[in-house]
């Protein structure tokens, strides 16, 4: 399961966001390092398409896609040199697939430090860049000597040199304009800033009207990161309170009462999911409707393998229809009768929202 790490300065709202996403019980306290060891939980990826298909099929069971969420202890200026939780903090980040920056944009008398989200972003990015610089310098020293005898590492050497130049200026790699080849060559080193980022701007309950403004402010600062970074503004405290309401109608009523629509929590999970290039195909029937995760660009046999390896090994064909067309028709059997179910072979590249059944023989 793909893993997302919540990162930010102490008391930025990471643990509250973790609890809202996972229903966990992480300690959220107004003092630094309330979280010393990472909390790990699972967040369901909301998907209206799946819910509607389940209703159409009168499914007895509904299984959403999910991602793992890690609440990592607060980062402080100097973490790359051992301040705060230091290396323990940095080691926890290395184990996640994507990073969610939680940036505080609210004032609180119980919390020290600036409520400026750009200042929070500056500290977080600088510390991660400095930690990466140390890693890159060590490997670059080794690679420079190896290159004299082994020309095959030339691509890695060039990527390390480009990374060192950017990181020396305090620029994270996702904002450095490195080529895709350089980014790929750096992947084996598990650099902290060579991955995708979602920036969550956490505003106070009394400043909900400033969400668009503050979200735009941070997004403008991160423009040079392109598709590697997304920005979402929200009030984490309200989202966390809404998440505790079991009844969907009551939860929606609360969020609507604050003018927050469906809330930003669902949008955040979907954005995190898509940042990693994850997509969803669906299966539906009376017994179960389920969302299955696949990587963008996967073929039909690879998707079949997400259900069971035998499905991929003995793949014959896939029966495919887009979710909205199936809903419009009303049932899988009716779609078959109308000739709307497509037969796709081994070269078919799956699309997000495909409803699929697989034929195989082992």
Secondary structure, DSSP 4 states (H G I P E B T S, - for coil): --EEEEE-BTTSSHHHHHHHHH-------SSTTS--S-EEEEEE---HHHHHHHHHHT-SEEE--EEEEEEPPPB-TTGGGT-TTHHHHHHHHHT-SEEEEEEE-S--TTS-S---HHHHHHHHHHHHHHHHHHHHHHHHHHHHHHTTT-GGGHHHHHHHHHHHHHHHTT--GGGTT--HHHHHHHGGG--TTSS-EEEEEE--GGGGGGHHHHHHHHHHHTGGGGGGEEEEEE-HHHHHHHHT--SHHHHHHHHHHTT-TT-HHHHHHHHHHHHTTEEEEEE--SSEEEEEEEETT-BHHHHHHHH-HHHHHTEEEEEEEEHHHHHHH--HHHHHHTT-SEEE-TTPBP-TTEEEEEEE--
